[in-house]
Amino acid sequence: MITTKTLDYVSASAVGILAGAAGYGLLDLEAINIAILIVVSSVLGLFIIHVCRLWSIDRQLTRSLFH
């Protein structure tokens, strides 16, 4: 079965691929620029995923300590 964590990483990779395709189609970028765009957008997607997870953990910890 596919877990939520796996789906998050797959969605971040999909965002990178879509950004590369958009860069190729709309911006007429070269191959190296598309590769850089894919890597940067995937890394930013993974960063956002981890920030949201840390925020969720922080809220759970706050609830358990102060309620």
MARKE-190759 format. One record per residue: residue number from 1; residue in three letters; z, y, x of N, C-alpha, C in turn. Coordinates in steps of 0.02 Angstrom, whole numbers, plus 32768, in hexadecimal, padded with zeros to 4 digits. Layout:
BEGIN
 seq type  n.z  n.y  n.x ca.z ca.y ca.x  c.z  c.y  c.x
 NUM  ALA    Z    Y    X    Z    Y    X    Z    Y    X
...
This chain:
BEGIN
 seq type  n.z  n.y  n.x ca.z ca.y ca.x  c.z  c.y  c.x
   1  MET 8000 7FC5 802A 8000 8000 8000 8000 803E 802C
   2  ILE 7FDD 8071 8016 7FD9 80AF 803D 8015 80DB 802B
   3  THR 8038 80F1 805F 8073 811A 8054 8060 8164 8051
   4  THR 8090 818C 803C 8084 81D4 8037 8078 81F2 807C
   5  LYS 809C 81D9 80AE 8094 81F3 80F2 804C 81E7 810A
   6  THR 8031 81AD 80FC 7FED 819D 8110 7FBB 81CA 80EC
   7  LEU 7FC7 81D5 80AC 7F9B 8200 8085 7F9C 8247 809F
   8  ASP 7FD5 825F 80B6 7FD9 82A2 80D2 7FAD 82A8 8110
   9  TYR 7FB1 8276 813B 7F88 8278 8178 7F3E 8271 816A
  10  VAL 7F2E 8248 8139 7EE8 8241 8126 7ECE 8282 8108
  11  SER 7EF7 82A3 80E0 7EE1 82E2 80C2 7ED9 8318 80F7
  12  ALA 7F04 8319 812A 7EFC 8349 8160 7EBC 833C 8187
  13  SER 7EAC 82FD 8192 7E6D 82EC 81B3 7E31 8300 8189
  14  ALA 7E37 82F6 8147 7E00 8308 811A 7DF5 8354 811B
  15  VAL 7E2A 837A 811F 7E23 83C3 8123 7DFD 83D6 8163
  16  GLY 7E0D 83B5 8199 7DEA 83C2 81D8 7DA0 83B2 81D4
  17  ILE 7D91 837A 81B5 7D4B 8366 81AE 7D25 8396 8180
  18  LEU 7D45 83AA 8149 7D25 83DA 811C 7D1B 841D 813D
  19  ALA 7D4B 8432 8167 7D43 8471 818B 7D08 846D 81BC
  20  GLY 7D01 8434 81DC 7CC8 842A 8209 7C86 842B 81E4
  21  ALA 7C84 840A 81AA 7C47 8409 8183 7C36 844F 8169
  22  ALA 7C69 8474 8154 7C5E 84B9 813D 7C47 84E5 8177
  23  GLY 7C64 84DB 81B1 7C4F 8501 81EB 7C07 84F3 81FE
  24  TYR 7BF3 84B5 81F7 7BAE 84A3 8206 7B7E 84BF 81D3
  25  GLY 7B8F 84B9 8193 7B62 84CE 815E 7B60 8519 8153
  26  LEU 7B9A 8538 8152 7B9E 857F 8141 7B98 85AE 817D
  27  LEU 7BB7 859A 81B4 7BBA 85C7 81ED 7B87 85B7 8223
  28  ASP 7B65 857E 821C 7B33 8569 824C 7B4F 8566 8293
  29  LEU 7B87 8541 829A 7BA8 853B 82DB 7B8A 8502 8303
  30  GLU 7B94 8504 8344 7B7E 84CE 8371 7BB0 8495 836E
  31  ALA 7B9E 845D 838D 7BC7 8420 8389 7C0C 842A 83A8
  32  ILE 7C11 844C 83E0 7C52 8455 8401 7C7F 8481 83D6
  33  ASN 7C62 84B3 83B7 7C89 84DF 838B 7CA1 84BA 834D
  34  ILE 7C77 848D 8333 7C8C 8466 82F9 7CC5 8437 830C
  35  ALA 7CC1 8418 8347 7CF7 83EC 835E 7D38 8413 8365
  36  ILE 7D34 844F 8380 7D70 8479 8388 7D8C 848B 8344
  37  LEU 7D60 849C 8315 7D75 84AE 82D2 7D97 8474 82AF
  38  ILE 7D7D 8437 82B7 7D9B 83FB 829A 7DE0 83F0 82B7
  39  VAL 7DE6 83F4 82F9 7E27 83E8 8319 7E5A 841C 8305
  40  VAL 7E47 845A 8306 7E76 8490 82F5 7E8D 848B 82AD
  41  SER 7E5F 8480 827F 7E72 847C 8239 7E9C 843E 822B
  42  SER 7E8E 8406 824C 7EB8 83CB 8244 7EFE 83D5 825F
  43  VAL 7F03 83F5 8298 7F45 8403 82B5 7F6C 8432 8288
  44  LEU 7F4B 8465 826D 7F6E 8492 8240 7F83 846F 81FF
  45  GLY 7F59 8442 81E7 7F6B 841B 81AC 7FA8 83EF 81B8
  46  LEU 7FAA 83CE 81F2 7FE4 83A5 8203 8022 83CF 820D
  47  PHE 801A 840B 8229 8053 8439 8232 8070 844C 81EE
  48  ILE 8045 845C 81BF 805C 846E 817C 8080 8434 815B
  49  ILE 8065 83F8 8164 8085 83BC 8147 80CC 83B4 8163
  50  HIS 80D4 83BB 81A5 8116 83B3 81C3 8146 83EA 81B0
  51  VAL 812D 8427 81A9 8158 845E 8193 8171 8452 814C
  52  CYS 8146 843A 8121 815B 842B 80DC 818E 83F2 80DA
  53  ARG 8185 83C0 8104 81B6 838A 8107 81F9 83A2 8120
  54  LEU 81F8 83CB 8155 8237 83E6 816F 8259 8412 813B
  55  TRP 8234 8438 8115 8250 8461 80E1 8270 8436 80AB
  56  SER 824F 83FF 809A 826A 83D1 8068 82AB 83B2 8081
  57  ILE 82AC 839D 80BF 82E9 8381 80DC 8321 83B4 80DE
  58  ASP 8310 83F2 80ED 8341 8428 80EF 835E 8434 80A9
  59  ARG 8335 8434 8077 834E 843D 8032 837C 8404 801E
  60  GLN 836A 83C7 802F 8395 838E 801F 83D8 8392 8043
  61  LEU 83D7 83A7 8081 8414 83AE 80A7 8440 83E6 808A
  62  THR 8421 841D 8077 8446 8454 8059 8466 843F 8018
  63  ARG 8441 841B 7FEE 845D 8403 7FAF 8497 83D4 7FBB
  64  SER 8491 83A7 7FEB 84C6 8376 7FF6 8505 8397 8014
  65  LEU 84FC 83CC 803B 8535 83EC 805B 8559 841E 802D
  66  PHE 8534 8442 8004 8551 8479 7FDF 8555 846E 7F93
  67  HIS 8545 8433 7F7B 854B 8426 7F33 8578 83EC 7F25
